């Protein structure tokens, strides 16, 4: 068994997918591969209850670890390689900074909570 670990930013909001009768979130992560080079990794995370999907939004920095899968396709007579990751461990490293104001929580909404 082997696993892959990546850190990067989500490229667009995640989408719900069903794979083998299970609910997954599908999202792309941009991983920096040097100063001017970016590699894209398509990630799939099991999300049976649907609670994870709203948090996987464009611009969020994440750490993903899981089983890699290598594939490819032909485009314009060129072979294009792809890398997918079935994520076992997902950690949020930051929130999306460019999220619309309507989605942000107002800090004062939390002032009356009994914990910090």
Secondary structure by P-SEA (a helix, b strand, c coil): ccbbbbbbbbccbbbbbbcccbbbbbbbbbbbccccbbbbbbbbbbbcccccccccccccccccccbbbbcccccccbbbbbbbbbccbbbbcccccccccccccccccccccccc
